[in-house]
Amino acid sequence: MGYARVLSVGLLGLAGRLIEVEADLSAGLPGMIVSGLPDAAVNESRERIRAAVINSGLPWPNRRITVNLLPASMPKHGSLFDLGVAAAVLCAAGAVPADRIQDVALIGELGLDGRVRPVRGVLPAVLAAARSGVHRVLVPAGNGREAALVPGTVVQTVDTLATLLAHLRGEGELPGPDAVADTIDDPPGADLVDVVGQERGRRAVEIAAAGGHNVALFGPPGAGKTMLAERLPGVLPALSDEQALEVTAVHSVAGTLPSSAGLLRKPPYQAPHHTSTPAAIVGGGSGLPRPGSISLAHHGVLFLDEAPEYRPGVLNALREPLENGEIRLARAAGNTCFPARFQLVLAANPCPCGERGGECLCSPLVRRRYLGRLSGPLLDRVDLQLDLLPIRSVQLLSEDRTPEDSATVAARVRQARRSAASRWSGAAGPLNATIPGRTLRSGRWRLPRTVTALAERLVDSGALSARGYDRVLRIAWTVADLAGRSRPDAGDVAEAVELRTRTTP
């Protein structure tokens, strides 16, 4: 009969919290009870842990075992508590001493043979432990590299329960994680040099990358909408340390982080199929919600090809994340918040048949209904909206001029972002697309009426909403940054209006 306490970490979305795993052995009918709002995976750990202990060469305590996970009011999900529960039970039984795992967080799933298997969400779990003052963690060998990404934390890996028990008896030290590079070497992405013609589309991609703007591309099949969207991530700057940790943590929770884990430095790119459910796009699922495509695209690009084919509920669910940069999911199992600050790229044909030359038989009503699936409130949150014309043979076969490659455009984008970050230092954010309209319409950043006259006339005529006016100003500041000007002029505002209202120059 005895009592022991070890530490583990629980996750609710990306929010981790230190969990105290208590084990109490008392006289009574042999069995094991787990309390503290466990889900099915935690409850089923009883048989996994019992088999793992026996197959690791130790007898299972023939006592009434009570395991409590504190705080008891927080729901516990997943199998990452297995290692902590096994250690607590064996320490309470006196089979191993507990002094070598004081102030140590144990994370890992146990197999029936005693192997310690990797789990999802190790990176945010280790981050939560470090923020709670626990700077030594024991994780599965398969998660060692991922856990080592957290600075200032001592990470040791465990491959089997027997190895952990030997360590607790003082018979050996646990190894550290394998060396890992700071980043993952990804193959080169798609390059803008492949896009022939479509100067307006290339310009829109450059402005979107420089200012963090959302884009809607309309045009017939083969106009280059998908090619432009796929090349937007290639001109975005690499993620900062803070951004890389956030993005890598989201992919860790989702289980999409590569095994050779390093920080994800490249902006992520997500292109879900048009049949995807709302839960797949914004997050959700049975039990505790999982991150969806908008969170996997955090600090990157979310591309919706053939956007009118998506369910209306999916499209309308994007409106709040586009404004707030996060998605809050309320479920019976608990409330979860995931980051979702992404750049949205919509692509749409002008009609259901695709308008192939003169063969289109769609009536004006059919066309309006088709594009009407993209609601006004959603499109009002998309800064850049432009029509792409079909490519002509003279553009396709011309050898007079080679298009700029992504590296050249990316250099201008980085310079423009540096200008914006310097200008908005101390404001709401470093990107033009995130600056509040009030900041742009008042004080030192207010533009003269001679510069904004065109946009003001469109507001008075009803062609621009108040939100649209603010977005025109943001685009104009981005255009000025790319040109190296300290403030937008009337030409910058005119280009912003053109890119906002789908007008053709």
Disulfide bonds with the S-S distance in Angstrom:
none
